[in-house]
Amino acid sequence: MKAFRVENGLVASLPRNDVDTDQIIPKQFLKRIERSGFGEFLFFDWRKDPDFELNRPEAKGARILVAGRNFGCGSSREHAPWALEDYGFDAVIAPSFGDIFRQNSLKSGLLPVQLPQEQVKELMTLADAGEEITVDLEARTAGGFPFELDDFARECLLEGLDDIALTLRDEPALTAYESAHTAPISTVAL
């Protein structure tokens, strides 16, 4: 996954609560096994409405999404953060997230930033005005507001380490262990 350090860019506002993963990426588009190609289906049903928030001119090219509480609730599909990333978002800011969505986001390189509702509303106002904000993972700030993220998740995002890359950091030790513990092929009849 790509490393995340600082993103300075336009913000899209999605002032809706309880946006579930089936709204983010509907089930009929989950036939791919690779992580790419989902962006065109992001919020597929909602995008048909010309008044949908992400169809507004000020949302075009946004790298940061600011949303309502409980964003990413619902099923555990990891395709939801993939679709958001493939569409062009690097971070999602909300008052709260679905737990599984949050974990899937961290493992795919999409930064979920949790801020109090009042601060989220301020950022939505900036988004609606076509303003840019900065999300700085090194400083743990979003739009100038501090946010919390555990050190391990922060390190993984800063270094671009997914679960496989984390395991590969220990490849020499794993190889040494395997070499020292090779089992003879058994001739036991089944």
C-alpha positions in Angstrom: 0.0 0.0 0.0 1.1 3.6 -0.5 2.5 5.5 2.4 0.4 8.4 3.8 2.1 11.4 5.4 0.5 14.7 4.5 -2.5 15.4 2.1 -3.3 19.0 1.3 -6.3 19.2 -1.0 -10.0 19.8 -1.7 -12.6 18.4 0.6 -15.9 16.8 -0.3 -18.7 17.0 2.2 -21.1 14.1 2.7 -23.3 15.3 5.6 -25.1 12.0 6.0 -25.1 9.7 9.0 -25.0 5.9 9.0 -23.6 5.6 5.5 -23.2 1.8 5.2 -20.8 -0.2 3.1 -23.5 -1.3 0.7 -24.1 2.4 -0.1 -20.4 3.0 -0.5 -19.9 0.1 -2.9 -23.1 -1.9 -3.8 -22.9 -5.7 -3.7 -23.3 -6.2 -7.5 -19.8 -4.7 -8.0 -17.9 -7.1 -5.6 -16.9 -9.6 -8.3 -13.3 -8.5 -8.6 -10.4 -9.8 -6.4 -8.0 -7.0 -7.2 -8.2 -3.7 -5.3 -8.6 -1.5 -8.3 -11.5 -0.6 -10.6 -14.1 0.1 -7.8 -14.0 3.9 -7.9 -16.4 4.2 -10.8 -19.0 2.4 -8.7 -18.6 4.5 -5.5 -22.0 5.5 -4.2 -23.4 4.1 -7.4 -27.1 4.5 -6.6 -26.7 8.0 -5.0 -24.6 9.3 -7.9 -27.6 9.0 -10.2 -29.2 11.9 -8.4 -27.8 15.1 -9.9 -28.1 16.8 -6.5 -25.9 14.2 -4.7 -23.2 15.8 -2.7 -20.3 14.3 -4.6 -21.8 15.5 -8.0 -21.3 19.1 -6.9 -18.6 21.0 -8.8 -16.8 21.9 -5.6 -16.4 18.1 -4.8 -14.6 17.3 -8.1 -11.0 16.3 -7.5 -11.4 16.2 -3.7 -8.8 14.0 -1.9 -10.5 14.2 1.5 -14.1 13.2 2.4 -15.8 14.7 5.4 -18.9 12.6 6.4 -21.5 12.2 9.2 -21.3 9.9 12.2 -21.1 6.1 11.9 -19.5 6.2 8.4 -18.8 2.7 7.0 -21.3 0.8 9.2 -22.8 -2.4 8.0 -21.1 -5.4 6.4 -17.4 -6.1 6.6 -16.6 -5.7 2.9 -13.1 -4.5 2.5 -14.1 -3.2 -1.0 -15.5 0.0 0.6 -12.2 1.6 1.4 -10.8 0.2 -1.9 -13.6 2.1 -3.7 -13.0 5.3 -1.8 -9.3 5.1 -2.6 -9.8 4.2 -6.2 -12.1 7.2 -6.6 -9.3 9.4 -5.3 -9.8 9.8 -1.6 -6.8 9.5 0.8 -8.6 10.3 4.0 -12.1 10.2 5.5 -13.0 12.5 8.4 -16.1 11.7 10.5 -17.3 11.8 14.1 -17.3 8.0 14.2 -16.8 4.9 12.0 -18.0 1.4 11.7 -15.3 -0.6 13.5 -14.6 -3.1 10.7 -14.6 -0.3 8.1 -12.1 1.6 10.2 -9.8 -1.5 10.4 -10.1 -2.3 6.7 -9.3 1.3 5.9 -6.1 1.3 8.0 -5.0 -2.0 6.3 -5.5 -0.6 2.8 -4.0 2.9 3.3 -7.1 5.0 3.6 -6.8 7.2 6.7 -9.9 7.3 8.9 -9.8 10.5 11.0 -12.2 10.7 13.9 -13.1 14.3 15.1 -15.8 15.7 17.3 -19.1 16.6 15.5 -18.5 20.4 15.9 -15.1 20.2 14.2 -16.5 18.0 11.4 -19.2 20.6 10.8 -16.5 23.3 10.5 -14.7 21.2 7.9 -17.9 20.6 6.0 -18.4 24.3 5.8 -14.9 24.6 4.3 -15.7 21.9 1.9 -18.9 23.5 0.7 -16.9 26.7 0.1 -14.4 24.9 -2.1 -11.6 25.3 0.4 -8.6 23.0 0.8 -7.4 21.5 4.1 -4.4 19.6 5.3 -4.4 16.2 6.9 -1.0 15.6 8.4 -0.5 12.1 9.8 2.9 12.9 11.2 1.5 15.8 13.3 -1.9 14.0 13.8 -3.9 17.0 12.6 -6.7 17.4 10.2 -7.8 20.8 9.1 -5.8 22.2 12.1 -7.7 19.9 14.6 -5.7 17.3 16.5 -6.8 13.6 16.2 -5.8 10.4 17.9 -4.5 7.3 16.1 -2.5 4.6 17.8 1.2 4.4 17.2 1.1 1.1 15.4 -1.5 2.1 12.9 0.2 5.4 12.4 3.6 3.7 11.7 2.0 1.3 9.2 0.4 4.2 7.3 3.5 6.3 7.4 5.6 3.5 6.1 3.0 2.0 3.7 3.0 -1.3 5.5 0.0 -3.7 5.0 -0.1 -7.1 6.7 2.0 -8.7 4.0 4.7 -6.0 4.1 4.8 -6.3 7.9 5.4 -10.0 7.7 8.1 -9.6 5.0 10.0 -7.3 7.4 10.7 -10.5 9.4 11.6 -12.6 6.3 15.2 -13.3 7.4 14.0 -14.6 10.8 11.3 -16.6 9.1 13.7 -18.1 6.6 16.1 -19.0 9.4 13.4 -20.7 11.4 12.1 -22.7 8.4 15.7 -23.8 7.6 16.3 -25.0 11.2 12.9 -26.7 11.4 12.4 -28.6 8.2 10.6 -31.8 8.9 11.5 -35.0 7.1 8.8 -36.2 4.7 6.7 -38.8 6.5 6.1 -42.2 4.9 3.2 -42.9 7.2 0.3 -44.6 5.3 -3.0 -42.8 5.6 
